[in-house]
Every structure is written in structure tokens, then in C-alpha cells.
Amino acid sequence: MLGSWFKKNDGVVVDTHVTRISRRLELTQQEDAPKIEQDLMQIIPRPRWTDFSHEVIWHGRKLCVARSPKCAECALEKLCHAGDKTWSTVEIHMDAKL
């Protein structure tokens, strides 16, 4: 709310989508939301924290769906090495899975 309404980037929102996709993209290996947030805050520039959260949540709802990710349609497919991909043009990393 602070980021969207008041333009204050005080943290990264970490919901189930952000957790899953951050792990799939190997941005973190953590499972705990506060630890994931700390990892993301280290690599995402502060001015992008709010937008990043919204974009990843949208991506998780529309493309990187938990039960059946639409990997063939994903613009991030070449960056994703998750072990449970439905389609891949890159090497799979079994650790990059939720």
C-alpha cells in the first residue's frame, strides 16, 4: 500500500507468486518471506521494488501458474532453469524449483 498509494518503496511484497517465481528464477534459495524479501532488496533497485512486486504477481497469475506454467509463452523462459518447467530451451537446474 505504501508503494502503490504513497510512492514509498519500503520493501518488496513477497506473496506466494513472488516466492515461487523468485525461487524458479534463482533470485533466492530462501523459503521464508522475510528472508526472500531481504534477498530481493539486495538485487532489485529500490525505485523498482513496488513495480517489481506487481509485475511478478501478475506474471504468476497469468503465465507462471503454479500447477501448469505456460513456459512456451513466457518471455523469461531463457532465464528460468526450474526443474518443473513444461517446456525448455535452456539447461534445467533441479534446485530452481519451489
C-alpha positions as CSV (number, residue, x, y, z in Angstrom):
1,M,0.0,0.0,0.0
2,L,2.8,2.4,0.8
3,G,4.4,1.8,-2.6
4,S,1.2,1.9,-4.7
5,W,-0.6,4.8,-3.0
6,F,2.1,6.9,-1.5
7,K,5.1,6.0,-3.8
8,K,7.2,4.9,-0.8
9,N,9.4,1.9,-1.5
10,D,9.9,0.5,1.9
11,G,10.1,-3.2,0.9
12,V,9.3,-5.8,-1.6
13,V,5.9,-7.6,-1.3
14,V,6.5,-11.3,-1.0
15,D,3.4,-13.3,-1.6
16,T,3.1,-16.9,-2.9
17,H,3.7,-15.8,-6.5
18,V,6.8,-13.7,-5.7
19,T,8.1,-16.6,-3.5
20,R,7.6,-19.2,-6.2
21,I,8.9,-17.2,-9.2
22,S,11.9,-15.7,-7.3
23,R,12.9,-19.3,-6.5
24,R,12.3,-20.5,-10.0
25,L,14.4,-17.7,-11.4
26,E,17.1,-18.4,-8.8
27,L,16.9,-14.9,-7.3
28,T,16.8,-16.6,-3.9
29,Q,17.0,-20.0,-2.3
30,Q,15.1,-19.0,0.8
31,E,11.6,-20.2,1.7
32,D,10.8,-17.7,4.4
33,A,9.1,-14.5,3.1
34,P,11.2,-12.0,5.2
35,K,14.4,-13.7,4.0
36,I,13.2,-13.7,0.4
37,E,12.4,-10.0,0.7
38,Q,15.9,-9.3,2.0
39,D,17.5,-11.2,-0.9
40,L,15.3,-9.3,-3.4
41,M,16.0,-6.0,-1.8
42,Q,19.8,-6.6,-2.4
43,I,19.4,-7.2,-6.2
44,I,16.3,-5.1,-7.2
45,P,17.0,-1.3,-7.2
46,R,14.9,0.4,-4.6
47,P,12.9,2.6,-7.0
48,R,11.7,-0.7,-8.7
49,W,10.5,-2.5,-5.5
50,T,6.8,-1.8,-5.8
51,D,6.6,-2.3,-9.6
52,F,8.7,-5.4,-9.4
53,S,6.3,-6.9,-6.9
54,H,3.2,-6.1,-9.0
55,E,4.9,-7.4,-12.2
56,V,5.9,-10.7,-10.6
57,I,2.5,-11.2,-9.0
58,W,0.9,-10.6,-12.4
59,H,3.3,-12.9,-14.1
60,G,2.5,-15.6,-11.5
61,R,-1.3,-15.2,-12.1
62,K,-1.2,-15.1,-15.9
63,L,1.8,-17.2,-17.1
64,C,3.8,-18.9,-14.4
65,V,0.8,-20.6,-12.9
66,A,1.8,-23.0,-10.1
67,R,0.2,-26.1,-11.4
68,S,0.8,-25.6,-15.1
69,P,3.2,-22.9,-16.1
70,K,2.9,-21.6,-19.6
71,C,6.7,-21.8,-20.3
72,A,6.3,-21.8,-24.1
73,E,4.6,-18.4,-23.9
74,C,7.0,-16.9,-21.3
75,A,9.4,-14.0,-22.1
76,L,11.5,-15.1,-19.2
77,E,11.8,-18.7,-20.3
78,K,15.5,-18.4,-21.2
79,L,16.3,-17.0,-17.7
80,C,14.4,-19.8,-15.9
81,H,16.1,-23.1,-15.2
82,A,13.4,-24.6,-12.9
83,G,13.2,-28.3,-12.7
84,D,9.5,-28.5,-13.3
85,K,9.3,-26.5,-16.5
86,T,6.7,-27.6,-19.0
87,W,8.9,-26.6,-22.0
88,S,12.5,-25.5,-22.1
89,T,15.3,-24.2,-24.4
90,V,17.8,-24.0,-21.5
91,E,19.6,-26.3,-19.1
92,I,17.4,-27.3,-16.1
93,H,18.6,-26.8,-12.6
94,M,16.8,-29.1,-10.3
95,D,17.4,-26.8,-7.3
96,A,15.5,-23.9,-9.0
97,K,12.1,-25.4,-8.1
98,L,9.7,-24.4,-5.4
